[in-house]
C-alpha cells in the first residue's frame, strides 16, 4: 500500500510541477481594469460602423456596376461571335460555289481542247489522205508512162 501511495504522490507532484512550468512559460495576459477606456473604445468602434457599412455599400454598388458592364460586353462579344460565324458560313458556301464554277470551267475548257484536237487531227488526216491520193496517182501515172515508153521502145 505504501508503494501505491508513493506512486500517487509522485504523480501529483509531477503534475503540479508541469502546471507551474507551463504557467511560467505561457504567462496569462494581464487584466485591464480601465472601464472607461474600454467603454470609449467600444463606443468609438460602434460609431465607425456606419461609415464602414456605407463604404461596403459603395463597394457593392461599384462591383455590381462592373458586373453589369462585363455582362454587356460579354453579350456584345457573343453577338459578334454569332455574326462572325454566320458570315463565315456564308463565305464557306460562296467559296464552295466558286470552286464548283471553277471546276465546271476547267471541265469545259478540257472538253473544248479535246474537241479542237480531234478536229485538228481529222483535218490533218484528211489533208494527208488527199496528198497521199495525189502522190499515189502521180506515181501510178509515172509508172504507167515509164512502162508504156519501155513497151514502145520494144516494138
For each residue, the residues with C-beta under 8 A, 3 or more apart:
1: 4 5
2: 5 6
3: 6 7
4: 1 7 8
5: 1 2 8 9
6: 2 3 9 10
7: 3 4 10 11
8: 4 5 11 12
9: 5 6 12 13
10: 6 7 13 14
11: 7 8 14 15
12: 8 9 15 16
13: 9 10 16 17
14: 10 11 17 18
15: 11 12 18 19
16: 12 13 19 20
17: 13 14 20 21
18: 14 15 21 22
19: 15 16 22 23
20: 16 17 23 24
21: 17 18 24 25
22: 18 19 25 26
23: 19 20 26 27 28
24: 20 21 27
25: 21 22
26: 22 23
27: 23 24
28: 23
29:
30:
31:
32: 37 38
33:
34: 37 38
35: 38 39
36: 39 40
37: 32 34 40 41
38: 32 34 35 41 42
39: 35 36 42 43
40: 36 37 43 44
41: 37 38 44 45
42: 38 39 45 46
43: 39 40 46 47
44: 40 41 47 48
45: 41 42 48 49
46: 42 43 49
47: 43 44 50
48: 44 45 51 52
49: 45 46 52 53
50: 47 53 54
51: 48 54 55
52: 48 49 55 56
53: 49 50 56 57
54: 50 51 57 58
55: 51 52 58 59
56: 52 53 59 60
57: 53 54 60 61
58: 54 55 61 62
59: 55 56 62 63
60: 56 57 63 64
61: 57 58 64 65
62: 58 59 65 66
63: 59 60 66 67
64: 60 61 67 68
65: 61 62 68 69
66: 62 63 69 70
67: 63 64 70 71
68: 64 65 71 72
69: 65 66 72 73
70: 66 67 73 74
71: 67 68 74 75
72: 68 69 75 76
73: 69 70 76 77
74: 70 71 77 78
75: 71 72 78 79
76: 72 73 79 80
77: 73 74 80 81
78: 74 75 81 82
79: 75 76 82 83
80: 76 77 83 84
81: 77 78 84 85
82: 78 79 85 86
83: 79 80 86 87
84: 80 81 87 88
85: 81 82 88 89
86: 82 83 89 90
87: 83 84 90 91
88: 84 85 91 92
89: 85 86 92 93
90: 86 87 93 94
91: 87 88 94 95
92: 88 89 95 96
93: 89 90 96 97
94: 90 91 97 98
95: 91 92 98 99
96: 92 93 99 100
97: 93 94 100 101
98: 94 95 101 102
99: 95 96 102 103
100: 96 97 103 104
101: 97 98 104 105
102: 98 99 105 106
103: 99 100 106 107
104: 100 101 107 108
105: 101 102 108 109
106: 102 103 109 110
107: 103 104 110 111
108: 104 105 111 112
109: 105 106 112 113
110: 106 107 113 114
111: 107 108 114 115
112: 108 109 115 116
113: 109 110 116 117
114: 110 111 117 118
115: 111 112 118 119
116: 112 113 119 120
117: 113 114 120 121
118: 114 115 121 122
119: 115 116 122 123
120: 116 117 123 124
121: 117 118 124 125
122: 118 119 125 126
123: 119 120 126 127
124: 120 121 127 128
125: 121 122 128 129
126: 122 123 129 130
127: 123 124 130 131
128: 124 125 131 132
129: 125 126 132 133
130: 126 127 133 134
131: 127 128 134 135
132: 128 129 135 136
133: 129 130 136 137
134: 130 131 137 138
135: 131 132 138 139
136: 132 133 139 140
137: 133 134 140 141
138: 134 135 141 142
139: 135 136 142 143
140: 136 137 143 144
141: 137 138 144 145
142: 138 139 145 146
143: 139 140 146 147
144: 140 141 147 148
145: 141 142 148 149
146: 142 143 149 150
147: 143 144 150 151
148: 144 145 151 152
149: 145 146 152 153
150: 146 147 153 154
151: 147 148 154 155
152: 148 149 155
153: 149 150
154: 150 151
155: 151 152
